[in-house]
């Protein structure tokens, strides 16, 4: 074998090794998130049994992005509207959406779980767990959502409209294109249609970045 061919085969061997290792890493990440979802404690997800969640993951088609499955516990339809190696968006009921995301840290991965309840306006809570479902932290969203004054209204009018929201409720969701980003905005509870119309232009969608420990 000539020296040129030897170099060629060495380069191809390195490329093949890199591809194999990357495939294994991606597969492990997907299995990690999917296994985490399957092992959800009943206290957090009482709508389905573990075997149901496992069957749902197995029947989900990531190329189609959606999956529906009948819950044995309540006889209702639950669905997954997004599934990838980094993110699962699960709808166990009409009023609840749960997002499961795997996030990197310096030493290992952690899991973010967002539960959003709508009755009818939405409110989210964000919790970080380890792979064994031990709670590591709860992210306070109250100071994360922001309002911004458009140029079209005065400072006095801005303050007047901002005061209409006495109860501060916040919506949060993982960005599907960048799962290390948390999108946060105010919800609008207990408002009339006119108040919502005035308040909506003030709502600023805030993008928080994962820094390995929390979203900032």
BAMAR-128715 format. One record per residue (C-alpha): residue number from 1; x, y, z; residue in three letters. Coordinates in Angstrom, 2 decimals, m for minus. Example, Ala and Ser with C-alpha at 12.3 -4.5 7.8 and 13.67 -1.06 7.14 Angstrom:
# BAMAR-128715
[site 1; [12.30; m4.50; 7.80]; "ALA"]
[site 2; [13.67; m1.06; 7.14]; "SER"]
//
This chain:
# BAMAR-128715
[site 1; [0.00; 0.00; 0.00]; "UNK"]
[site 2; [1.40; 3.36; m0.99]; "UNK"]
[site 3; [1.96; 6.15; 1.54]; "UNK"]
[site 4; [m0.78; 8.25; m0.09]; "UNK"]
[site 5; [m3.32; 5.41; 0.30]; "UNK"]
[site 6; [m2.30; 4.86; 3.92]; "UNK"]
[site 7; [m2.94; 8.53; 4.69]; "UNK"]
[site 8; [m6.29; 8.34; 2.91]; "UNK"]
[site 9; [m7.40; 5.31; 4.92]; "UNK"]
[site 10; [m6.23; 6.91; 8.19]; "UNK"]
[site 11; [m8.24; 10.05; 7.44]; "UNK"]
[site 12; [m11.33; 8.02; 6.52]; "UNK"]
[site 13; [m10.95; 5.96; 9.70]; "UNK"]
[site 14; [m10.85; 9.13; 11.82]; "UNK"]
[site 15; [m13.92; 10.55; 10.06]; "UNK"]
[site 16; [m15.81; 7.27; 10.57]; "UNK"]
[site 17; [m14.86; 7.21; 14.26]; "UNK"]
[site 18; [m16.08; 10.79; 14.74]; "UNK"]
[site 19; [m19.39; 9.97; 13.03]; "UNK"]
[site 20; [m19.89; 6.86; 15.18]; "UNK"]
[site 21; [m19.11; 8.75; 18.42]; "UNK"]
[site 22; [m21.43; 11.60; 17.46]; "UNK"]
[site 23; [m24.22; 9.14; 16.64]; "UNK"]
[site 24; [m23.76; 7.40; 19.99]; "UNK"]
[site 25; [m23.82; 10.76; 21.83]; "UNK"]
[site 26; [m27.01; 11.85; 20.06]; "UNK"]
[site 27; [m28.64; 8.48; 20.68]; "UNK"]
[site 28; [m27.68; 8.60; 24.37]; "UNK"]
[site 29; [m29.07; 12.11; 24.70]; "UNK"]
[site 30; [m32.36; 11.10; 23.10]; "UNK"]
[site 31; [m32.59; 7.97; 25.26]; "UNK"]
[site 32; [m31.81; 10.09; 28.33]; "UNK"]
[site 33; [m34.66; 12.53; 27.71]; "UNK"]
[site 34; [m37.10; 9.84; 26.63]; "UNK"]
[site 35; [m36.27; 7.69; 29.66]; "UNK"]
[site 36; [m36.67; 10.72; 31.92]; "UNK"]
[site 37; [m40.13; 11.36; 30.45]; "UNK"]
[site 38; [m41.12; 7.71; 30.83]; "UNK"]
[site 39; [m40.03; 7.73; 34.49]; "UNK"]
[site 40; [m42.10; 10.81; 35.39]; "UNK"]
[site 41; [m43.41; 10.36; 38.97]; "UNK"]
[site 42; [m47.17; 9.95; 39.38]; "UNK"]
[site 43; [m47.23; 13.04; 41.60]; "UNK"]
[site 44; [m46.14; 15.14; 38.61]; "UNK"]
[site 45; [m47.96; 13.28; 35.88]; "UNK"]
[site 46; [m50.92; 11.26; 37.22]; "UNK"]
[site 47; [m52.62; 11.12; 33.82]; "UNK"]
[site 48; [m50.76; 8.07; 32.50]; "UNK"]
[site 49; [m49.03; 5.00; 33.83]; "UNK"]
[site 50; [m45.35; 4.39; 33.09]; "UNK"]
[site 51; [m46.17; 1.68; 30.53]; "UNK"]
[site 52; [m48.49; 4.12; 28.74]; "UNK"]
[site 53; [m45.76; 6.74; 28.52]; "UNK"]
[site 54; [m43.30; 4.17; 27.22]; "UNK"]
[site 55; [m45.77; 3.02; 24.55]; "UNK"]
[site 56; [m46.40; 6.63; 23.60]; "UNK"]
[site 57; [m42.69; 7.35; 23.12]; "UNK"]
[site 58; [m42.26; 4.18; 21.07]; "UNK"]
[site 59; [m45.19; 5.09; 18.83]; "UNK"]
[site 60; [m44.15; 8.74; 18.43]; "UNK"]
[site 61; [m42.67; 9.57; 15.05]; "UNK"]
[site 62; [m40.13; 12.38; 15.27]; "UNK"]
[site 63; [m40.36; 12.96; 11.50]; "UNK"]
[site 64; [m44.08; 13.73; 11.85]; "UNK"]
[site 65; [m43.59; 15.59; 15.13]; "UNK"]
[site 66; [m46.90; 14.45; 16.65]; "UNK"]
[site 67; [m48.38; 11.48; 18.42]; "UNK"]
[site 68; [m51.74; 10.77; 20.04]; "UNK"]
[site 69; [m52.44; 8.08; 22.59]; "UNK"]
[site 70; [m55.41; 7.06; 24.69]; "UNK"]
[site 71; [m54.90; 7.40; 28.44]; "UNK"]
[site 72; [m55.91; 4.26; 30.31]; "UNK"]
[site 73; [m56.52; 6.18; 33.54]; "UNK"]
[site 74; [m59.10; 8.66; 32.27]; "UNK"]
[site 75; [m60.01; 7.44; 28.81]; "UNK"]
[site 76; [m59.16; 10.80; 27.27]; "UNK"]
[site 77; [m56.78; 11.65; 24.45]; "UNK"]
[site 78; [m53.31; 12.86; 25.31]; "UNK"]
[site 79; [m50.75; 13.97; 22.74]; "UNK"]
[site 80; [m47.14; 14.82; 22.02]; "UNK"]
[site 81; [m46.88; 17.79; 19.65]; "UNK"]
[site 82; [m43.09; 17.92; 19.51]; "UNK"]
[site 83; [m40.46; 15.23; 20.07]; "UNK"]
[site 84; [m36.73; 15.39; 19.50]; "UNK"]
[site 85; [m33.57; 14.38; 21.34]; "UNK"]
[site 86; [m33.64; 17.71; 23.24]; "UNK"]
[site 87; [m37.35; 18.44; 23.77]; "UNK"]
[site 88; [m40.70; 16.74; 24.33]; "UNK"]
[site 89; [m43.92; 18.79; 24.39]; "UNK"]
[site 90; [m46.68; 16.77; 26.03]; "UNK"]
[site 91; [m50.40; 17.58; 26.43]; "UNK"]
[site 92; [m51.91; 15.33; 29.12]; "UNK"]
[site 93; [m55.15; 17.34; 29.16]; "UNK"]
[site 94; [m56.85; 20.30; 27.50]; "UNK"]
[site 95; [m55.72; 22.65; 30.26]; "UNK"]
[site 96; [m52.15; 21.44; 30.86]; "UNK"]
[site 97; [m49.01; 21.42; 28.72]; "UNK"]
[site 98; [m45.74; 19.92; 29.98]; "UNK"]
[site 99; [m42.38; 20.50; 28.31]; "UNK"]
[site 100; [m39.38; 18.27; 29.02]; "UNK"]
[site 101; [m35.94; 19.47; 27.93]; "UNK"]
[site 102; [m32.45; 18.09; 28.48]; "UNK"]
[site 103; [m29.83; 20.76; 29.28]; "UNK"]
[site 104; [m26.03; 20.52; 29.54]; "UNK"]
[site 105; [m23.97; 21.32; 32.63]; "UNK"]
[site 106; [m20.23; 21.24; 33.32]; "UNK"]
[site 107; [m20.38; 17.66; 34.57]; "UNK"]
[site 108; [m23.61; 16.05; 33.37]; "UNK"]
[site 109; [m27.04; 16.83; 31.99]; "UNK"]
[site 110; [m30.07; 18.11; 33.90]; "UNK"]
[site 111; [m33.72; 18.23; 32.91]; "UNK"]
[site 112; [m36.05; 21.21; 32.72]; "UNK"]
[site 113; [m39.77; 20.60; 33.20]; "UNK"]
[site 114; [m42.23; 23.39; 32.39]; "UNK"]
[site 115; [m45.86; 22.97; 33.38]; "UNK"]
[site 116; [m48.29; 25.47; 31.89]; "UNK"]
[site 117; [m51.88; 25.55; 33.14]; "UNK"]
[site 118; [m54.57; 27.39; 31.17]; "UNK"]
[site 119; [m57.91; 28.18; 32.80]; "UNK"]
[site 120; [m58.31; 29.95; 30.44]; "UNK"]
[site 121; [m55.26; 32.26; 30.72]; "UNK"]
[site 122; [m51.92; 30.51; 31.08]; "UNK"]
[site 123; [m49.41; 30.37; 33.92]; "UNK"]
[site 124; [m46.15; 28.43; 33.91]; "UNK"]
[site 125; [m43.77; 27.02; 36.49]; "UNK"]
[site 126; [m40.24; 25.95; 35.65]; "UNK"]
[site 127; [m38.30; 23.32; 37.60]; "UNK"]
[site 128; [m34.88; 21.74; 37.14]; "UNK"]
[site 129; [m34.34; 18.06; 38.03]; "UNK"]
[site 130; [m31.50; 15.57; 37.89]; "UNK"]
[site 131; [m31.89; 12.30; 35.99]; "UNK"]
[site 132; [m33.42; 10.63; 39.05]; "UNK"]
[site 133; [m36.17; 13.24; 39.36]; "UNK"]
[site 134; [m34.61; 14.90; 42.40]; "UNK"]
[site 135; [m35.59; 18.58; 42.38]; "UNK"]
[site 136; [m32.53; 20.83; 42.00]; "UNK"]
[site 137; [m34.18; 24.24; 41.68]; "UNK"]
[site 138; [m37.35; 26.17; 40.89]; "UNK"]
[site 139; [m36.91; 29.17; 38.61]; "UNK"]
[site 140; [m38.77; 32.28; 39.75]; "UNK"]
[site 141; [m40.38; 33.87; 36.71]; "UNK"]
[site 142; [m41.95; 36.93; 38.37]; "UNK"]
[site 143; [m38.99; 39.20; 37.63]; "UNK"]
[site 144; [m38.20; 37.61; 34.24]; "UNK"]
[site 145; [m41.20; 38.89; 32.26]; "UNK"]
[site 146; [m40.96; 42.48; 31.08]; "UNK"]
[site 147; [m43.13; 45.31; 29.79]; "UNK"]
[site 148; [m41.93; 47.91; 27.30]; "UNK"]
[site 149; [m43.41; 51.30; 26.42]; "UNK"]
[site 150; [m44.07; 51.75; 22.69]; "UNK"]
[site 151; [m43.20; 55.14; 21.21]; "UNK"]
[site 152; [m46.86; 55.61; 20.34]; "UNK"]
[site 153; [m48.00; 56.08; 23.97]; "UNK"]
[site 154; [m46.94; 58.48; 26.71]; "UNK"]
[site 155; [m45.17; 57.55; 29.94]; "UNK"]
[site 156; [m48.30; 58.37; 31.93]; "UNK"]
[site 157; [m50.49; 56.18; 29.71]; "UNK"]
[site 158; [m47.93; 53.36; 29.92]; "UNK"]
[site 159; [m48.02; 53.44; 33.73]; "UNK"]
[site 160; [m51.82; 53.53; 33.69]; "UNK"]
[site 161; [m52.09; 50.46; 31.45]; "UNK"]
[site 162; [m49.35; 48.58; 33.33]; "UNK"]
[site 163; [m51.26; 49.00; 36.59]; "UNK"]
[site 164; [m54.28; 47.16; 35.16]; "UNK"]
[site 165; [m52.53; 43.85; 35.68]; "UNK"]
[site 166; [m52.78; 43.43; 39.43]; "UNK"]
[site 167; [m52.04; 39.70; 39.35]; "UNK"]
[site 168; [m48.73; 38.92; 37.69]; "UNK"]
[site 169; [m48.89; 35.64; 35.76]; "UNK"]
[site 170; [m46.09; 34.50; 33.47]; "UNK"]
[site 171; [m45.96; 32.14; 30.49]; "UNK"]
[site 172; [m42.76; 30.24; 29.67]; "UNK"]
[site 173; [m41.74; 27.78; 26.97]; "UNK"]
[site 174; [m38.58; 26.22; 25.60]; "UNK"]
[site 175; [m37.62; 27.51; 22.17]; "UNK"]
[site 176; [m37.98; 24.61; 19.70]; "UNK"]
[site 177; [m35.14; 25.86; 17.48]; "UNK"]
[site 178; [m32.79; 26.54; 20.38]; "UNK"]
[site 179; [m33.61; 24.40; 23.41]; "UNK"]
[site 180; [m31.08; 26.28; 25.55]; "UNK"]
[site 181; [m33.40; 29.31; 25.35]; "UNK"]
[site 182; [m36.45; 29.95; 27.53]; "UNK"]
[site 183; [m39.09; 32.31; 26.09]; "UNK"]
[site 184; [m40.97; 34.27; 28.77]; "UNK"]
[site 185; [m43.86; 36.73; 28.62]; "UNK"]
[site 186; [m46.71; 38.04; 30.75]; "UNK"]
[site 187; [m50.08; 36.34; 30.70]; "UNK"]
[site 188; [m53.21; 38.47; 30.96]; "UNK"]
[site 189; [m55.63; 37.18; 33.61]; "UNK"]
[site 190; [m58.77; 38.91; 34.84]; "UNK"]
[site 191; [m58.77; 41.51; 32.09]; "UNK"]
[site 192; [m61.61; 42.71; 29.93]; "UNK"]
[site 193; [m61.22; 42.54; 26.16]; "UNK"]
[site 194; [m60.49; 46.29; 26.04]; "UNK"]
[site 195; [m57.85; 46.00; 28.77]; "UNK"]
[site 196; [m56.17; 43.11; 26.95]; "UNK"]
[site 197; [m56.17; 45.09; 23.71]; "UNK"]
[site 198; [m54.39; 47.98; 25.45]; "UNK"]
[site 199; [m52.03; 45.73; 27.44]; "UNK"]
[site 200; [m50.87; 43.40; 24.65]; "UNK"]
[site 201; [m48.61; 45.94; 22.84]; "UNK"]
[site 202; [m46.72; 46.45; 26.11]; "UNK"]
[site 203; [m45.82; 42.78; 26.54]; "UNK"]
[site 204; [m42.16; 42.15; 25.78]; "UNK"]
[site 205; [m41.16; 38.60; 24.92]; "UNK"]
[site 206; [m37.98; 37.92; 26.88]; "UNK"]
[site 207; [m35.45; 35.30; 25.75]; "UNK"]
[site 208; [m33.46; 33.77; 28.62]; "UNK"]
[site 209; [m30.29; 31.77; 27.94]; "UNK"]
[site 210; [m29.19; 28.61; 29.77]; "UNK"]
[site 211; [m25.79; 29.19; 31.38]; "UNK"]
[site 212; [m25.23; 25.66; 32.67]; "UNK"]
[site 213; [m26.99; 26.35; 35.98]; "UNK"]
[site 214; [m30.08; 28.45; 35.31]; "UNK"]
[site 215; [m31.79; 30.68; 32.74]; "UNK"]
[site 216; [m30.70; 34.35; 32.65]; "UNK"]
//
